[in-house]
Amino acid sequence: MRSELPTYQEVMLPLLTCAQRATGPLSILEALPQVAQAMGLTEAQLAERLPSGAQGAFHNRLGWAKHYLTRAGLLESTKRGRFQLTEAGRNLLKQGPATVDTAFLATLPAFKEWKAGESLQGGEDAPPTALIGVEAKATPEERIEAARRELDASLKADLLDRVRQMDPADFENLIIHLLVQMGYGQGRAEMAKALGGSGDGGVDGVVHQDPLGLDRVYIQAKRYKDGNTVGPGEINSFIGALNVKKANKGLFVTASSFTKQAKDHVAASSVHVVAIDGPGLAELMARYRVGVRVRDVIELKSVDEAFFVG
């Protein structure tokens, strides 16, 4: 029996093994008892909770292990919060690794690519991916900020995983809902609607900015998986559809990315078109709380100097 709860890094290899033995995609809740048994955890250890009390400590660590293994391309998310082993994960287990941790994951191309993208979004001062990399000389506030950024990056990556699994109609409705949450259409659901399907005139949705529909924003929503980029052809088709509708505002949203040529065509268009890619979509969803919920609120207190003034 272990005397201490395993770290999220120690959980990685057992979680991969659990996914290998599964007959199909499984959830964290289904994997939890299997991994716990394989690691010899007690009921008391499984009952341990985070300091906030909001979640079981082992459940939390298992979730983080799954997150990093997914970013490394060893696990892949499927519909409704389930995951499975990838071909890369199977090949790794065939090699019989003694351990899998963040240092090992950092050698894998998929993980390197994700870390590079995370740092790019966070700016030059973006923290390292794992909190282990935060130097001891950092102040408590700096460590909290590093944790906040890591949680934020994890949320956005998970959001994109879920979005890329949606069917096209649901994706179109997601974009409509997001725009309403952002205040377009005066924040009223009846001012926006999806137009997807045959005879849609080359657009997937429209938002009326005023009750009479004099000011309208037309939408093109291409879900697309990561790696399947939007090229200039799709942009030109959308601009053509806007011209047919005599519209001067358009929004092109994809869960993947735009090629440089596509971005150039957007910039050169006489019609005002805004292009939002996968990371941009995840950022907006997180900011306007679409598909997310507030799990916890932490208060940071300091001495009220005014209280102690004599």
N, C-alpha and C positions, 0 to 999 in steps of 0.2 A: 504494500500500500504506500502511496506517495504521502509525504507529510505536508506538502504544499501544492496548491493548485498550479497546474502547468501554465506556462506563459503561452501567448497566442502563437509564438514561433514554434514551441514544442508541440503544439497541436497540429501543425501543418501536415507533417508526414502521416500521422494517423488518420487525418481527414481525407487525404488523397487515397489511402488504402481503403477507407470506408466507401468512398465513391467508386473505387475499382470493383468492390464486391457487390455493389448495388445492382439490381436487375433493371433499373431505370433511373430517371432523374429523382432526386430526393431533396427534401428541405432541411434546413438547419435543425429544426425540431426533431426530425426523423433521424438525423445523423448524431445528434447529441448523445442519446443513451448508448449508441454503438461505440462511439469514440471514448466515452467515459468508461465503459466496460473494458475496452482495449487498453486503457491507460490506468486501470485499477483505481478509479476514483470512488470515494465513499459518498454515502448519502449526505453526510454533513458538508463535504466539500461542494457537492452539487447545490446545496442550499445556500451557499455563500452568495451575497449580493453586492453590487456596486455600492459605494458609499452613499449615493443618492437613493438607493433602494429601488430604483426604477427598473433594474434588469438583473438577472442572474449573472454572476461574474464569469462563470464558465461559458454560458451562452454568448456573452459579449465577446470573449476571447475566440470562441469558435467562429463567430461572425467575422471578426477581423482576419482570422486565418483564411477564411473562404474569400474574403475581399482581395487579399494580396495574391492568393493563388490564382484568382480569376484574372487579375491584372497581369500576372506572369504567363497567362495562356495555358495553365495547367488544368484549370476548371473553366467551365462556361455556364452562364446562366441560361435557364430555359424559362418557359412561361410560368407565371404565378409563383415567383420566388423560389423556384427549384433550380438545381444545378446538377451537372454531371462532369465526368472526367473527359478531357479532350485527348486527342491522339498524342499530343506532346506529353500530357500527363501519364498516359499509358507507357510511352517510351521511357520516360524517366523512371517509373516504378520497375520496369524490366531491368534497369541498371542496378537496382538494389541499393539506393542511397542510404547511408547511415543516418542522415538528418537532412531536413529541408528548413532553411531559415531565410531571413531577409537578405543576408549576405550572399547566399546562394542564388536567390531570386534576382538579385542585382546583376548577375552575370547573364541573364536570359534576355534576348532581344526585345520581347514583348514588354517586359518589365522596364527595361531601359527606355523604351519609346514612351511608355506611360509616364515615367518619372520626368522625362524631358518635357513632355506636354504640360505636366502639372507645374513644373518650375517656370515654364514660359507664361502660363496664365497668372502665376503668383507674382511675377516680376523678378527683378534681380535679387530681392531680399527674401524670396520664397524659402521656407524652411525645408530641411530634408524630409523625405517621405515618412520615415519612421521616427517616432519620438525618441528612440534610443539614440538617434543622431544629434539630439539637442544637447549642446555642451552644458556641463555642470555650471559654468560661469554665467549662464543666462539667468536673468531675474525671474521670479515667479510669474510676473506679467508676460514676459517674453515666452515662457514655457506654455502658458495658457493660450497665447496667440498662436504658437506653433501647433498646439493641439486643435485649436479652432480651425486653422487652415487645413489641417489634415482631415478633420471630420468633414469639412466643406468639400474637399476634393473627392473624398470617398462617396459622399452623397451624390455629387454630380455624375461620377462614373456609374454609380448604380442606377441613377435616373436614365442615363443614356442606354444602359443595358435593357431596361424595361421598355423604353420608348421604341427601340429598334425591333422589339418583338411584337409590337402592336400591328393589327391589320390596317391597311390604308385608310379605311373609313374611320376607324377609331383615332388614327393619327390626325386626320383632318379635324375631327371634333375636338381633339386635344388643343390644337392650335387656336381654334375658335374660342374655346374656354379660356385659354391663356390670355388672349387679347382682351376679352371681356374683363378678366381679373386685373389687367393692366390699366383698365379705364377706358379702352376704346368702346365705341358704341354707347358712351355715357355709362358704361358699366352695367348695361342691361342686356340680359341674355336674348331678349326678343329682337335686339338690334343687329344680331349676327346670325349667320347660318352657313352650313356646309352646302356646297353645290356639286360635290363629287358624283361621278357616274357618267354615263353616256349623255351627250348633249350638254355638257357643262361649259362649253365654249372655251375650253382651255384654262379654266380657273377652278379652284377647289372650294372656295368660300368667299364671302363678302361680309364686311362690317359697315353698317351705316353710321356715319358720324353724327347725323342729325335726324330728327323724326321723319322728315320728308325724303330722306335719301339723296339729298343734293350733293353730299360729300361722302364718297364711298372709298373703301380700301379693299382691293381684291387680293385674294390669297392663293398662292400655289404651294401645296404641301407635298413634298417628296420624302417619304420616310427613309428609304435607302439604308442599307447596312454599312457599317464602317468599311471603307475601302472602295465602295461604289460611289464615286464622286459625281457631282452635278457639273456638266460641261456647258460650253457656250450655246449648244443647240437647244437645251432646255430653257436657258435664259431667253434666247431670241424668240422661242415659241411663246413664252409667257408675255414678253413685251408686245408681240404681235397680237395676242389675245386682249391685252390692255388697250391697244390702239383701236381694235374693233369695237370695244365697249366704250370708247371715248373717255377712258379713265386716265388719270394722271398720277395715281398712287398704287403701288403694288408691293406685296410682301412675299418673298420666296423663302420658304423654310425647309430645311432638310435636317435629318438626324445624322448625316454623314458630313461631307465637306464640299467646297466648291474648288474647281480648278482655277489656276491663275487667269486663264483665258475667260472663264465665266465671270470672275470678278472684274476683269477689264471691261467686259460687255455691260455689266451692271453700272460701272462708273461712267461709261460713255453714253448710256441711254438718255434719250430726251425725256423719257418718262421716269418719275421718281420711284426707283425700286430699291427696297432694302433687302439684303440677303442675310439670313441668319443660319449659321451652321450648327452642328451638334453641340459643341461646347457652349456656344452662345445660347442655344435653346435650353440646355441644362441650367445655365446661369439664371435665365429668366424664370424658369420653373421654380428654382430654389428661392429666388428673391420674392416672387409673388405667391409662393406657397401653393403651387399647383402640383398635385401628386406627392406632396410632402406634408409632414405635421411637425409641430414643435414637441420634441420628446422630453426636454428638460430645460429649466431655466436656472442659471447659476448666478447668485448675487455676489458681487465683490464689494466688501465693506472696507472703509478706512476711517481713521479717527476724524471726528468733526472738530476741527481746531476752534471754530467759533464757540462751541459749547463750553470750552475750557477757558475762554477769555474772562478774566476776573472783573 
